[in-house]
Structure formats: structure tokens, C-alpha cells
Amino acid sequence: MSDERLAALDVGDRRIGVAVSDASQTLAQPLGIFIHKGWASDIQTLRHMLEPYGTSRLILGDPLQEDGSPSAQSAKVHAFGGALSQSGFDIVYCDERETSQEAAALLRTAGRSAKRGSIDAAAAALILQRYLDGARN
């Protein structure tokens, strides 16, 4: 297996949650969030956040509808993914249904604050963990 770390994004209209994997691509951990300011600014912020990890592959959470069809937000995520791809990132999409609710529940269970930013970063980690687990199976 590669020793490149992977990153995942939980893309919202206001905030983008970011998570990274360990070098063995086994475990995901929340990295943080940043405020969406426009694609060019977002890409610059993301490059800065991910620079220490040397990752070029991004897993983007795809907010599909309950029936599995694309949502309005899914179209926005794919448009951002296109911009990221044009800037040199390798983009993979992963179903993110229910990750925000699951992240909030996990944070509360752990006795941590389930504030919106914390939820976004934890949701990105759940998206990445789903991808990592699926890649191993």
C-alpha cells in the first residue's frame, strides 16, 4: 500500500470540513475546517492545510439524496471537484449520506461539543474512513 496520506472534504455552502489519513491509509482523523470564500481562495487554503501531509488525492463527500440520486448540493460538490481537479488534485467521490448526523452523535457520545465546525471536520473524517474501509475490502 502507498505511504501517501489521503484527505477528505465535507463541502458545505459556508464551511468545508477537512480530514486526513495516516500514512498507512488505515485511519482517518479530523484536521479542521475553513470558511468557504470562493473556489480560488478555497483551493489556496486547502493547499496550505494539506502541505505538511503531501497529499494529492482528495475524497469528496457526495451528498446524495436518500434514494441515491444526486442532490442540488451534489452538483455544487462536483463543480468544486472539477476546479480542484484542474488545479492538480486527484478527485474521488464518496457517498456521504448521514455522516453529519453520525458525526454529531459520535461527538456527543465522546462528551465533546457538537458545534457545526466540529461536526464538519468529524463528518470529513467519517467520509474518509468509509473510503479507506471500502478500499481495504
The 8 nearest C-alpha neighbors of each residue, nearest first, counted from 0:
[[1, 2, 23, 24, 3, 22, 135, 25],
 [2, 0, 3, 23, 24, 22, 4, 5],
 [1, 3, 22, 23, 4, 0, 24, 21],
 [4, 2, 1, 22, 54, 5, 53, 24],
 [3, 5, 22, 20, 54, 21, 24, 52],
 [4, 6, 20, 19, 54, 56, 57, 3],
 [5, 7, 19, 57, 18, 58, 20, 56],
 [8, 6, 58, 18, 127, 57, 123, 59],
 [7, 9, 17, 59, 123, 16, 10, 60],
 [8, 10, 16, 123, 60, 15, 119, 122],
 [11, 9, 15, 8, 76, 16, 14, 12],
 [12, 10, 14, 13, 15, 9, 72, 35],
 [11, 13, 14, 35, 10, 15, 72, 75],
 [14, 12, 35, 11, 34, 15, 36, 10],
 [15, 13, 34, 11, 35, 33, 12, 16],
 [14, 16, 10, 32, 33, 9, 11, 34],
 [15, 17, 120, 32, 119, 9, 8, 123],
 [16, 18, 8, 31, 30, 120, 123, 32],
 [19, 17, 29, 30, 124, 7, 123, 28],
 [20, 18, 6, 27, 28, 5, 30, 7],
 [21, 19, 27, 4, 5, 26, 24, 28],
 [20, 22, 24, 23, 26, 4, 25, 27],
 [21, 23, 2, 4, 24, 3, 20, 1],
 [22, 24, 25, 21, 2, 1, 0, 4],
 [25, 23, 21, 22, 20, 26, 4, 131],
 [24, 26, 23, 131, 21, 20, 27, 132],
 [27, 25, 20, 21, 24, 128, 28, 131],
 [26, 28, 20, 124, 128, 19, 127, 21],
 [27, 29, 124, 18, 19, 20, 30, 26],
 [30, 28, 18, 120, 124, 121, 31, 17],
 [29, 31, 18, 17, 28, 19, 120, 32],
 [32, 30, 120, 17, 29, 16, 18, 33],
 [33, 31, 16, 15, 17, 120, 116, 14],
 [32, 34, 15, 14, 35, 16, 31, 44],
 [33, 35, 14, 13, 36, 15, 32, 41],
 [34, 36, 13, 14, 37, 41, 33, 15],
 [35, 37, 40, 34, 41, 38, 13, 39],
 [38, 36, 40, 39, 41, 35, 42, 34],
 [37, 39, 41, 40, 42, 79, 36, 82],
 [40, 38, 42, 41, 37, 43, 36, 82],
 [39, 41, 43, 42, 37, 38, 36, 44],
 [42, 40, 38, 44, 43, 39, 37, 45],
 [41, 43, 45, 39, 44, 40, 38, 46],
 [42, 44, 40, 46, 45, 41, 47, 39],
 [45, 43, 41, 47, 42, 46, 40, 48],
 [44, 46, 42, 48, 47, 43, 41, 49],
 [47, 45, 43, 49, 44, 48, 50, 42],
 [46, 48, 44, 50, 45, 49, 43, 51],
 [49, 47, 45, 46, 50, 44, 51, 30],
 [48, 50, 46, 52, 47, 51, 45, 53],
 [49, 51, 47, 53, 52, 46, 48, 54],
 [52, 50, 49, 53, 48, 47, 54, 46],
 [53, 51, 49, 50, 54, 4, 3, 19],
 [54, 52, 50, 51, 49, 55, 4, 3],
 [55, 53, 4, 52, 5, 56, 3, 49],
 [54, 56, 88, 89, 57, 53, 5, 87],
 [57, 55, 89, 5, 54, 88, 90, 6],
 [58, 56, 6, 90, 7, 89, 59, 91],
 [57, 59, 7, 91, 92, 90, 6, 8],
 [60, 58, 92, 8, 7, 93, 61, 57],
 [59, 61, 95, 93, 9, 94, 92, 126],
 [60, 62, 94, 95, 93, 73, 63, 92],
 [63, 61, 73, 95, 96, 60, 94, 72],
 [64, 62, 69, 70, 67, 68, 61, 73],
 [63, 65, 67, 68, 66, 70, 69, 62],
 [64, 66, 67, 63, 96, 68, 62, 97],
 [67, 65, 64, 68, 63, 69, 70, 96],
 [68, 66, 64, 63, 65, 69, 94, 70],
 [67, 69, 64, 63, 66, 70, 65, 73],
 [70, 68, 63, 73, 64, 67, 71, 74],
 [71, 69, 73, 72, 63, 64, 68, 62],
 [70, 72, 73, 74, 75, 69, 62, 63],
 [73, 71, 75, 70, 74, 76, 62, 11],
 [72, 74, 70, 76, 62, 71, 75, 61],
 [73, 75, 77, 72, 71, 76, 78, 70],
 [76, 74, 72, 78, 73, 77, 79, 71],
 [75, 77, 73, 79, 78, 74, 80, 72],
 [76, 78, 80, 74, 79, 75, 81, 73],
 [79, 77, 75, 81, 80, 76, 74, 82],
 [80, 78, 82, 76, 81, 77, 83, 75],
 [81, 79, 77, 83, 78, 82, 84, 76],
 [80, 82, 84, 78, 79, 83, 77, 85],
 [81, 83, 79, 85, 84, 80, 86, 78],
 [84, 82, 80, 86, 81, 85, 88, 79],
 [83, 85, 88, 81, 87, 86, 82, 89],
 [86, 84, 82, 83, 87, 81, 88, 80],
 [85, 87, 83, 84, 88, 82, 42, 81],
 [88, 86, 84, 85, 83, 89, 55, 82],
 [87, 89, 84, 55, 83, 56, 90, 86],
 [88, 90, 56, 84, 55, 57, 87, 91],
 [91, 89, 57, 56, 88, 58, 84, 80],
 [90, 92, 58, 59, 57, 93, 89, 56],
 [93, 91, 59, 58, 61, 60, 90, 94],
 [92, 94, 60, 61, 59, 95, 58, 130],
 [95, 93, 61, 60, 96, 62, 63, 92],
 [94, 96, 60, 62, 61, 98, 126, 93],
 [95, 97, 98, 62, 94, 63, 65, 64],
 [96, 98, 100, 99, 101, 95, 102, 62],
 [99, 97, 101, 122, 100, 95, 96, 102],
 [100, 98, 102, 122, 101, 97, 103, 118],
 [99, 101, 103, 97, 102, 98, 104, 118],
 [100, 102, 98, 104, 99, 103, 97, 105],
 [101, 103, 99, 105, 122, 104, 100, 121],
 [104, 102, 106, 100, 113, 101, 105, 118],
 [103, 105, 101, 107, 102, 106, 108, 100],
 [106, 104, 108, 102, 107, 103, 109, 101],
 [105, 107, 111, 109, 103, 108, 104, 113],
 [106, 108, 110, 104, 109, 105, 111, 113],
 [109, 107, 105, 110, 106, 104, 111, 103],
 [108, 110, 106, 107, 111, 105, 104, 112],
 [111, 109, 107, 108, 106, 112, 105, 113],
 [112, 110, 106, 107, 109, 113, 108, 105],
 [111, 113, 114, 106, 107, 110, 117, 103],
 [112, 114, 103, 106, 118, 117, 107, 111],
 [115, 113, 117, 112, 116, 118, 103, 119],
 [114, 116, 118, 117, 119, 113, 103, 120],
 [117, 115, 119, 118, 114, 32, 120, 16],
 [116, 118, 120, 114, 119, 115, 113, 121],
 [117, 119, 115, 121, 116, 120, 103, 102],
 [120, 118, 16, 122, 116, 117, 121, 115],
 [119, 121, 16, 29, 123, 31, 117, 17],
 [120, 122, 124, 118, 123, 29, 102, 119],
 [123, 121, 125, 119, 98, 99, 102, 124],
 [122, 124, 9, 126, 120, 8, 18, 121],
 [125, 123, 18, 121, 127, 29, 27, 122],
 [124, 126, 128, 122, 127, 123, 129, 121],
 [127, 125, 123, 129, 124, 128, 95, 60],
 [126, 128, 130, 124, 7, 125, 129, 27],
 [127, 129, 125, 131, 130, 27, 126, 132],
 [130, 128, 132, 126, 127, 131, 133, 125],
 [129, 131, 127, 133, 128, 132, 134, 126],
 [130, 132, 128, 134, 133, 129, 127, 25],
 [133, 131, 129, 135, 134, 130, 128, 136],
 [132, 134, 130, 136, 135, 131, 129, 128],
 [133, 135, 131, 132, 136, 130, 129, 24],
 [134, 136, 132, 133, 131, 25, 130, 24],
 [135, 133, 134, 132, 131, 130, 129, 25]]
